[in-house]
Amino acid sequence: MKVLAKPEVIDYLEELISILYEKEYFGYEEFAISYVDDLIDNINANLPFKLIKPAPKRFNKYGEDLKYASFKKNKQTIWYVFFEVYKDKEDFIYLIKHIENNHTVAQHLGL
C-alpha cells in the first residue's frame, strides 16, 4: 500500500502551517508544524483502513469517482481526504487529490 498526494495537496498542507499560526490557532509555529505533521502521519498510516465513502459529485472537479475518508483531529475539527485508489501489480496506491476540513466542507457532504 502506498499513500501519495498531488503536489497541490502537499502545497496546501505546507501553507496550512502558516495559516494555523498566523490566525493564532496555535501560539507557537512549532505547534502548528506538529499538528500538520501528525495529520500527515495519520493519513499515511490509516487511510487504507478508514471507512471509505464515495465523494459527492460536487468534488468531481478534483477527479471523477473520488472516495473520501475522515480524520478527526480534535473536538472541533475533522479533516476530509478525497482520493482515488489504483491497483499496481500486487499493491494499492491511494492518490490524495484534495483535503478540506469540516469548517469548509461538511455542508457539502450532508453531515
Secondary structure, 3 states (H helix, E strand, C coil): CEEEECHHHHHHHHHHHHHHHHCCCCCCHHHHHHHHHHHHHHHHHHHHHCCCEECCHHHHHHCCCCEEEEEECCCCCEEEEEEEEEEECCEEEEEEEEEEEHHHHHHHCCC
